[in-house]
Amino acid sequence: MMQNYTPDDFDAKGQLKLPLAFWAVLLLQARTWLLFVMAGASREQGASLLALFYPDTQAFWIGMGLGVPAALGLLLTGYRQRFPRIWQAWRWVLCLTLVGILALQAVSLSLDDEAASPVVILLTGFDLIALIWLGFSVRLRDCFNPRLNGE
């Protein structure tokens, strides 16, 4: 069942506007990329900033890899009409990435008691909420429907 949307719910291209929470989910998934950019911008403190959040360099590179779908999703939002099939599938790519992130966090928490810091637990909670929202939000599902995006 499709919701009724007002003309204000669409942008100038005729696309259903993406919810603000979608942008927050993309930033949450691309958090390692954001930290990398912040470290690069702070020059002298960059290495210590990365070491603070990622003492294990392998975890940093895994985080960078898991952030790629979100970074590509940020770019893809501007090309929803040009690549409708890719856009339609991207919601599920983001969901699968979050499942991967949650699985890695669960393994990390089960193997290492020191990994159970409040920040990690909080991020795990946010990731779980983001996964549930990506999977069940009717408004977001409609944003990935090519018929509602000016096609």
Disulfide bonds with the S-S distance in Angstrom:
none
